[in-house]
Amino acid sequence: MKSFVIKLIRIASSVSLLIFICFLPAKCQEKQVNLVLGVPVKMVLKPGEKHRFVVDLETDRFAYFTLLQESVDVRITTINPEGKSLESFNRPNGRNGSENMTLFSETKGNYILEITSIDEKAPEGKYMLSWDKLEPRGTTFEKQIDQLFTPWNSPESPGATVAVTIDGKVVFKKGYGSAELEYSMPVTPSTVFHIASVSKQFTCFAILLLEKDGKLSINDDIRKYIPEVPNFGEMITLNHLIHHTSGLRDQWELLAMAGWRLDDIITREHILNLVSHQKELNFNPGEEHLYCNTGYTLLAEVVSRVSGQTFAEFNRTHIFEPLNMNNTQFYDDCEKIVKNRAYSYYCDSTGYKKSLLNYSNVGATSLFTTAEDLCLWAVNFENPVVGGSEIIERMNLPCVLNKGDTIPYAMGQIIGKYKGLRIISHTGGDAGYRSYLIRFPDERFSINVLSNLASFNTGGMVVKIIDIYLKDRLITTKPKTKKAGSTAPTSAKSAGLPDFDPEAVELNEYEGEFYSTELRTSYSLSVKSGKLTATHFRTGDIVLEPIRSDQFKGNKWYFSRIEFVRDPDNNISGFRVTCDRTRNLKFTKTF
């Protein structure tokens, strides 16, 4: 009888809420209304509106919500009773699909779910919000982690796995969601994941093992081992490659500019051939730090040529087998069968899709491993079985640039602090795979989180797990307030730069065929629908928007900034492309 009465009350509350919302004028929909557990609410979000729902929680509660988007792309922000924003949620699924939110209450009071459109100018759309779960916050570490992973703990979702070590022992390991959606294979701590750039620290370790055996020095010229690398007039050492200070352009951006898709089969031979045709560096070696995957492909090739083994074989015999990492390998053949492997996914408005990955290159990426095996690797930094204490110490040393500046990048690892504690970490992401390995050397504590979903935030999840385990050791400080009298950055206009009118640019002047000898590929530039467009026969169109005289921005990650070059007669003779990790790559006008 009691449960029946409660159900009637909830239904009555829901009806009252819906009647109240339906008759609110548009402006009043920004007011706060109560959300009821188990009662979905359907809403229409108009341009510029902000919807706020009140959730009344006791102290130490866990709440879980879902929001189904129907022709609207929203961002949900959780806010505590003091008005502080806690977390924002927005999956890259466009204007349709579900969003999942978790909320942990620290104090009793009214928490807010604030819902806004990602694009304020987008037309109105519908959504349905539901408060699905309310329970006490977990009293054990395992239960709290289970609650964190609630959005992915379903056979219908790609998932993740997490493992934690303390004092050399695994204290927690668990998997959530599916490793393979077509057959609903569950993720477990022994599921094999591609861990992308977390691979790099293994590449460094292999180099140091060879140096320890007297077979090379990290101060050697890369051309001593790979003479195909061009002579740029400045010596590039293995140490430069290790610390991303070589000045080499990044392989992924070069491949993309050359017309490759990153889901193509890409081999070491392809990358070495591309490097051999480069004419310029981004900067002189040792002058700057700029993340460069090319360097790590070259390091893997050095290991292979010096040792006489393939890179995969060297790591298996010298690192993985001695550490009993029996489910770990460098994957240098994209056709090779790997048992218990997680597949790679992303999410769009139609649901989950396969995110293809066909790399047959190693060093910068392509380590296949498990959460369990990564624990063995992390523990080796505390009690070295492989490498010895000298190599461990060198792995953890930050780099020093030519001018004496110390940067936080060590050997395939980033040195830093989290809430007062020293950390050593690295993240990785390729296709739909996401990975994060973090160590607290002074606490003898490590966490690794691996996922097969592109939108999964491994770093954010790692931070939450750290806060669970190390809560009593963390130092929290208030953010620094802005000093009185400080001013905002000077705008381009107030700095005295001449005004630029993009509408006045004669786009036809930039049309023509342009060729790169370094990439051995061409782009056709033409005006399409009033826009200057760069077209590649394989990868399609890149829209170029004028931003300054003879300068444009592109709408592709590998073609982001373009500056045209003129001859003595003021005619367009070519252009140079710059993106995040590639600078001034030259194209010459041929027609």
NUBATI-503270 format. One record per atom (N, C-alpha, C): x, z, y. Coordinates in steps of 0.05 Angstrom, whole numbers, plus 5000, padded with zeros to 4 digits. Atoms other than C-alpha are relative to their C-alpha. Layout:
BEGIN
XZY...
//
This chain:
BEGIN
501750004976500050005000501750005025498349984977505650185048501449745006498750264996509349525037498149795010502050194991502849145048499550045030500549944972501749495115502449905017497650094986508949345136500049705003500150295000507948615118498049915021502050084980501548585161501150045029498849954973505348895220501949785007498050224994510848375214498649745007501550254995505747805211498850015028501249974973502148085272502149985022497950014980508648165309500949715004499150284998510647445292497949845015502050154986503947175315500050065030500049924972504247565380502449885014497650114989511347325391499749705006500450294997509546595380498149945022501950044979503446645425501350045027498749934975507646975479501949775008498050214994513146435474498649745008501450254995508245855473498949985028501250004974505146055539502050075023498049954979511746205575500549755015499050234985513445735632502949954993497350075009520045375621502150195011498049824988523845825669500050274986500249735012521246455635501150014972498950005027523946235567502850115000497449875000530646525590499750304997500449715004527547215584500550074971499449905026529147635524497550064984502249945018524247675466501150114974499149885024524648065402500049814976499950155025526747745336499350194978501049835021523348005274501349924973498850055026526748065206498149854982501650155020524047545157497949835012502150174988519647185208501449785016498850224985522246495229498649945026501150074974521246275301500749725006499550284993520445545321500049985031499750024971522645365391500749715008499250254988523544765437502050085022497949944980530044785478500149765019500050214980529544385542502750005015497450024986535544145584500350235020499449784982538844725621498950274993501249745007534945265586501950184984498549815015537745895556498050194986501749825016534046265500501550244991498749755008535646995486498150164983501649845019533147385426501250274996499149735003533548135420499950094971499949895028535748455354500750295003499649714998534949205351501350104975498549925023540249495306500950295003498749745001542550185285503049974998497150015003549950355282500849914972498950095026554050025227498049854983501850185015549149485205501249724999499250285003550348785180497449835001502350184997545448235201500949714996499350285005545347505179497749835009502050174988541646945214500649714993499750295003540446195203498449865021501450164980538445675254500149714991500250285009535944985234499649835025500250184976537244455288498349764993501650255002532243885296500349855026499550174977534843375346501050155024498749864978538743885387502550134988497549875008545944135383500450255016500049754985546244865401502550164994497949795004551445415410498650275000501249735001549446125390502250205006498149794993553146705422498750274995500949735005552347425398501150185022499249824978552547965452499250284993500649725008553048715443498450145022501849864980548749245480501350045027498649974974554049295535500349745014499850264987553448555550502549844994497550145007560048355519499549794978500250215020560247695482501750064975498549935025562347805409501149764987499150235015562647125376498249765006501650244996560346405385499949844974500450155025557645965329499149725007500850284996557345205329501549834980498850175020558644765269499949715011499950274991560644035282498149824985502050165016554143765252498049865019501750154982551243445314497350135006502749914991543843495332498250074977501649925023541443645262501750174981498549835019543344145208499850295007500349714998544044885200502450135013497949834990548045415237499650284987500249745013549646085204501550215017498849804983551046725243500150274986499849735010553547415223500450195024499849804979553148045265500450284988499549725008556148735254499650185024500549824978553649295298501950235000498249784997558649805324498550255010501649784988553550225362497049934997502950055000545950305363499249875026501050124975542249865412499049724995501150275000539549175429502349805002498150225001544048595409498549755007501350244990542747905436501149764985499250275008542847205405499349825022500550184977543746725463500449724991500050285010542145995449500049815023499850214979544245425494500749734987499350275010545044675485502949955006497250084996552144415476500249815024500150194978550343855524497650065018502249924983546244095583498349775008501550234992544143385598498549874977501350115023541643245528497050045001502949965000534143145518499250244984500949775014529943705491499949964970500150015029530043875418498950254988501249775014527144355367502050144983498449855020530244905326498250224989501349785012527945445279502050224994498249785003531346125281498850214981501049805020530846625223502050224997498449775006533447325214499650064970500350015029534847315139500850264986499049765015538547955121500750225019499149764986539548665146500650214979499149795019543449185108502150175013497849834990548349755120502649854999497350115001555249535138501550114976498649915024559649565076501750245004498349764998563050225064502749964985497450065013568549905021501149745012498850244990573449365041498849754987501150235014570748904987497249925010502750064991563548965010500049885028499950114973565448835083501049714999499150285002569248205063497849834988502350155011563247985020498149935023501850054978558948055082501049795019498850204983563747645124499649724989500150265013563447075074497249924992502850065007555847085067499249715006500950274995554846405101500949794980498950205019559046055048499750094971500249905027557246474987497549894986502350145012552645954957501149764984499150235015553545424903499449735014500750244985550544924953502049955023498150034977556345025003502949994990497249975005563744885002500850295007499449724996567345545004502850075008497449904993573645945010500850214980499049785017578046434974501950165017498349824984581747035001501550194981498549815016587247474974501750185019498649804983590548105003502050154984498049845014597048444984500850245018498949764986599549145003502150124982497749885015606349424982500549854975499250165023607548844935497949964979502250025020600848884898497649875012502550124992594548474902497850214999502149794998589048944926497349885002502650134998583548434936500449704996500050295003582247724913497249914991502750085006575647344910499549725011500850274991572546654917497050005007502750034991566146434951499349705002500950284998562045794949501049824978499350205020563545154911502649865005497650164999570044814896499449704998500850285005566344174876496950005000502949994996559244064901498449844980501550175019557343514852499550144974500449865025558143984793499850305004500349724993557444654829502150184987497849845011564244904806500750225021499549784981565345594838502950025008497349944991571345764880500850274989498949755011575646304848502850045012497249964990582446614867502049824986498250185014585546124817499349715005500650274993582345504848502349885016497750134987587645004871499149865026500650114974587544814945502549855011497950124984591644334987500250175025499749804978594644795041501349885024499050134975597244275091502650125010497549924987602344545140501150274992498849765011603145215106502249924980497950115018607444775060502750025012497450044987612944745112502050234995498149785005615845435098501449974973498850055026617145225026502249785003498050214995620944605052502550125012497749864988625345055095501550164979498849835020626545515037501849834981498550175018628844934993502649915014497650074986633744715047502150235000498249775000636645415052501250064973498949975027637445454976502349814996497850195003641644824978502450085018497849914983645745095036501450244987498749775014646945744998501849914978498350105022649745324941502349825011497850154988654444974990499649705000500550295002651144294984499249865026500650114973649244205057500250235020500249814978649144555124497649925018502350074983643044605169500949885027498950124976647644385225501049714996499250285006649043715191498249805014501450234988646943055223498149894978501950125019640642785189500949734989499150265008644042105186502150014978498049965022649242395138498549964973501550015025643742415085498049775000502050224998638741895111500949815022498950184979642641345147497949815011502150184989636140955156498850105026500949894974634441425213501749875022498550144979636341045276501950195015498149864983642241255319498849995029501349994974638741485383502050085022498049934981645341655417500450305002499849715000644242405405499850094971500149915028645542775340497650184995502349845009639343045305500950154975499249845023641043615258497650084983502249905017637043895200498750245014501149774985636244515243497949915021502050114981632744095296497449934986502450085015628043825244498450254992501349755009626444525218498450135022501349864978624644795286498449825019501650184984620944185313501349955028498650054975626244075367501649744999498450255004628843385343499449795021500850224982625042965394498849774987501350225015622442505339497050005005502950034998615442245346498650074974501549905023610142505299499049774982500750215018608742095237497049934999502950055002601142175237499149835024500850154976600441925309501149714999498850265002605141345296498549834980501550145020601441145233497249915010502650064989594741185268500249775021499650224981597240755326500649744987499350255014599940255276497749894984502450105013592940175247499350134974500549865025593140655189497750205004501949785001587241105172501450234985498749785013589341805151498950064972500949985028585241735087501149764984498550205016589541135067502050144981497849905016594641225012502549975016497649994983600841435052502250124984497749925017607441485015502450075018497549944986614341745035501349745009498850264993616641015035498849895026501450094975611440845088501150145024499149844977613741405133502949955006497250064995621241275124500349735013499950274988620140545140499250005029500949984972616340725203502150135018497949864984621841205226502349825005497650184998627240685214499749805023500450204979624040235267499750135028500349874974623640755323502449955018497950064980627540605387500650235019499749784980626641235429499150264988500949735006625741985424498150105022501649874979620742425460501750145020498149854983626542835488502650034985497449965013633742995473499850244981500249795020634643425410500950275011499449734992634444165423499050085027500849944973631644105493497250125001502849905000624344245475499150064972501349965025619844475420497349855000502550155002614443975401499549944970500650015029611144015332500249724990499450275010613343425290500050004970500150025030611243285218502149824989498050195009616242715214502550154990497549855007622043215212499850124972500349875026619243555150499949804977499850225020618342905112502949934995497150055003625642775126501550224986498749775014627643475103499549994970500650025029624043365037501749784987498350225010627842715029502950094997497249895002634443075042500250174975500049835025632743584987500249824976500050185023631443014939502749864996497550155002637742614955502450184994497849825005642343214955499950124972500349865026639543544892499949814976500350195022638442914851497450034986502749975011631343144835498049915021502250044981624742954866499550275014500549764985622643444919498150194984501949845016616843674874501550144977498549885022621643794815501850225009498249804990626644174857498550265006501549764993621344654883498950134975501149885025618344744813502250164986498049875016624944924781501450235015498549804985628045334838498350215014501749814986622045674869497550084984502649945012615345624833500350144972499749895027617645764761501250285001498949734999622146364779498050215011501949814988616346674819497450014984502450025016611246514764497649895015502150144985607246084813499249764983500550205020604445704754497949805007502050194991598845364791500749875027499050114975603145104848501749764996498350235002606244424858499949845027500150204979608143924912498849744989501650225010603243364903501049735012498750244989607242714911498849744988501350235012602542254873497050045002502949954995595342194898498249934977501750065023592941934831500350204977499549805020595342534792497650184996502249825006590142964757500950295003499449724997590143694778497550164992502249845010585744174739499350225019501049774984581444684775500549965030499550074972582444324842497450005016502250014981577844434901499949735014500250254985575143804933499650065029499949974971575143695008497449895013502650074988568843675052500050045030500749944972566343635123496949985002502949984996559343715152499249845024501250134977555243255196497050045000502949964997547943175215498549954974501350065025546342925145500650194978499249815020549643495108503049984994497150015008556243555070500849734990498950255008560642955060502850044989497349995010567042835021501949925023497950064980573242845066502449914984498050115018578142385031502950065009497249944995585542555026501749874978498550165019590442074992503050015005497149984994597342325013501649984975497950005021603142144968502750055013497649924986608142455015500150315002499649715001611043155016502050105021498149884981615043645058498650125024501649914977610543685119497450114990502749945010604443785075500049974970500550085028601643675005500950214979499749795020603044354972497350074989502449915014597644504921500650274988499649735010596945244906497450155000502449825002592145824896500550255017499849754985590646464933501850204984498449825017593746844874503049945002497150084999600246444876501250065027498949944973600946524951500650295004499449714999600847274941502950044989497349985011607047194897502149915020498150104979610446794952500350215022499949804978608647315005501650244992498549765010611347884962503049954998497150065002617947514953501450055027498749934975619247635027500550305003499649715000618748385014502150094980498149945022622548414948501049744988499250275008626347764940500849974971499350085027626547484870501649745002498750264995628546794896501150005028498950034973633246664954501850225009498449784990635947354968499450085028500749884974635547785030501149845023498950154978640047335072498249765007501850224995635446735064497450105012502549884989629347175077500350065030499549934972632447425142500149755018499750254985634146715165497349865003502750124998627046475149498450115023501749864981624246985197501250005029498850004974628946845256498849785018501150204982625846495317502349825010498150214992629245875345500850045029499050004973633545835408500649725009499650274989633445205451502749985013497450054988639544885483500550175024499749854975638345245549499850304996500049715006637945925514497350134997502749895003630446015512499350044971500949945027627646335449497149924997502850085005621346025420499050154975501049845022616746375370500049864973500050145026617545845316502650054985497749965018622146045259500149774980499850225020623045655194497449974986502750055012616145385178498150235004501749774995613146025206500050065030500249934972610846285274500150315002499549714996613246975297498350095024501649904978608547385340499150294995501149735002604448025348497049985000502949974999597348225334499350295004500849734993594748845369502250204995497749825001601649145372501749984975498550015025603948965302501349724997498550255003609148435285498849834977501250185020606447835247501749754997498750255006609347215214497949834985502350155010604346665200500349705002500350294996602545935194497349914991502650105008596145545190500349714991499850275009594544875159497249874999502650145001589144335162500549704995500150295006588543645129497349944988502650075010582043285116498150245002501849774999577043835097501350264991498649765008582344335075501050165024499049824979583944945118501450234986498449795013589145475103501350185021498649814982592346085134501450224983498449795013597846545110501250175022498949824980599647155151501350244986498649775011604647715136500550205023499249774982605648395170502450134986497649915015612848525148500450305001499649714997613149235175498050174984502149875015606649425140500049924971500050115027608349045076497249924992502950085002601548715083499849705004500550294995599247995076497249924993502750115006592847585075500449704998500350294999591646865055497149924996502750105002585146495064500249694998500050295005584045785036497149914998502750105000577945355046500049694996500350295004575444655028497849895018502050104981570844575089501349985027498650064975573444255153499350195023500949834977569344705200500650294995499449715006571745355167502350095017498049894982575645785216501650214985498449825015581046085172501350225017498849814982584546415231498150225009502049814991578246745256499350194977500749835023576647005186502350194993497749835005583747265176500050245020500049794980583147665241498050224993502049805008576747995217500850174976499049855023579948185151502250195008497949824990585948475187498750245013501449784987581248895229498750204981501149835020578149165166502250184987498049855015584549365130501950165018498049864983589049565188498850125025501549894977583849855235501450245012498949754989587450525242502949955011497350054990594250195258500149815024500150204979592049685309499850135027500149904973593149795383498449805017501750174983587649525428500550075029499649964972588949425501498049845016501950144983584349225558501449755012498850244988585548515585500850065029499049964973589548485649498149885020501750104979585348415712501649845019498750184981586847885763500850165025499149864976590948155821498649905025501350074975587648175889501749815016498650194983589447595933501049764986499150245014591147105878498149775004501750244994588646405887499849824976500450195022586045875841502049775003498150234999590545275823499149805021500650204980590944755877498949754987501250245011586444155863501749765008498550244994589243455862499449905028500750114974585443275925501350175022498949834979587743885965503049995000497150025001594943765943501049755015499150224984594943135985500249734985499950255014594542605931497949815011501950194989591041965952497549994982502550035016583741875930500249764982500050235019582741435870497149944993502750095006576441035859500149834975499950165025575740815786498349755000501850234998570140335805501449765013498650224985575039935848502149874983497950115017579839785789499149734990500550275012580139045770500850004971499349975029579739135695501049744988499150255012580738395680503049965002497150024996587838465706501650104976498649875022589638875644499549874973500750135025586938395592502549854988497850145013591638075541500750104973499049915026595438155475502550165005497749824997600438725469501150074973498749965026605538825414502150225002498049795002609839415392502049934978498050055021616439265356500550244983499649755015616839995335497950044978502249975019610139975300499449744986500550275011610039225286497049954997502950044999602739185307499249925028501050104974598538885363497350115007502649934990592639085406499149785019501250184981588038615443498450165021501449864978585638875511498149815014502050174987579238595540497950185011502249854987573338805582497449954983502550015016567138965539498050195013502249844988560639205570501050165024499049874976564339375634502250204996497949815007569739785599502549854990497550115012577039615586500350114972500149925028577639635511502549894985497750085017583739625465499049974971501150065026582039305398502249954980498150055023586039355333498449884977501550155021584038895276499150184978500749825022583739485228498450245008501249744993581540105266497949985022502250044981576739805317500850055029499749994971575739935391500850285011499349754985578840455438499249945029500950034972575340525505502050145018498049904981580140615563498750055027501249934974577840975626502250045021498049974979581840905691500050285012499849734988584441565719501850005024498250044977589941335768500849715000499150274998593140695790501749934975498750095024595340335726500150214977500149795021593740955684497150034990502649975014588041035634500150224980500249815023585641545584498349864978501550125022583341325515498350204986501849825014577841605472500750054971499049945027582041665409502450195002498049794999586642245392502849895000497350125001592541775379500549795022499850194978591341355442498950135024501449844980589941875494500849945029499150064972594141675555501649745000498850264999596240965573500949945029499050084974600640745631501149724999499150285000601540015647502549965016497450064987608239715667499749725013500150254986609039155718502949885002497550144996614538625726500649985030499350024971618138465792498049855016502150154986612437995810497350155001502449825000607438575802497949924979501850075022604338265739500350204978499949825023602538705679501849884979498150095020608238645630499850164974500349835024606339195580498850265007501049724995604139915572501550194982498949805017606540565543497850204993502049825010602341035501501250284996499149725004602941795502497650164989502049825011599042295460501450274996499049735002600243015439502950024991497349975012606542905397501649745000498650254997608642205417500049925029499850064972611142005485501149715005499050254989611941325519500749794979499650215019611340865459499349735012500150254984612440165486498549784986501350255008607839565479500749795021499350224982609938895509497849795000502150204998604938375534501149734989499150255011605537735493498349765008501850224992599637335519498050105020
//
